């Protein structure tokens, strides 16, 4: 498959020779996997063929198609094959879109409406405006790019939880988590996955019982006066499902 994804992604495929697991009552492993919420990211890059590629977390299902509708259908088919379930039994899916906006790769949850209440406009307009907050952000993006990272801007709401972010983070990601902030215009923090190259001097995010339920706005405020960068350990991320099967497709 021709991939439009920047950086390495875990891939699991389902071979044609693999025998589906029986759908008996005792198949607890399949039932557990199909109950896991899956985050699937669709990336649009018109320079590549197919123009839309996808990868999912935690199962690592990847593929691509020429349209979003085809890519969504391909993902559901691939996941049903990987989990040996009917499409109606697939896990709850949270979908995200990625695209190049000006000079940044930007991700946002599908159908989410992110607004800047201070100006009664879409938050993306604020993000692309000129100002000290935007200049500081772009300077850090440029610095991380020059250091060899592949930064990705992820737009969230300040009340979204840290767990919402962690569950869409791959081990090799460098994510700029950004949201509206009433005082600073932009609230943001850089989160490095545990398998990103370099940056080992970046402090690891503190682990505690309330981390996953903490609003992301609290996390960005906590680190606003510091370096605005944290590093994750593997313990912070949901385990990527280990499988000998392959789930890579393109149409």
Secondary structure, DSSP 8 states (H G I E B T S, - for coil): -----SS-----B--TT-------TT-HHHHHHHTS-EEEEEEE-TTSSSSEEEEEETT--EEEESSHHHHHHHHHHHHHHHHT--GGG---EEEEEEEEETTEEEEEETT---EETTTTEEHHHHHHS-SHHHHHHHHHHHHHHHTT---EEEE--TTSBHHHHHTT--TT-EEEEEEEETTTEEEEEEEE-TT-SS-TTS-B----TTTTTSBHHHHHHHHHTTTSEEE--GGGS------SSB-EEE-
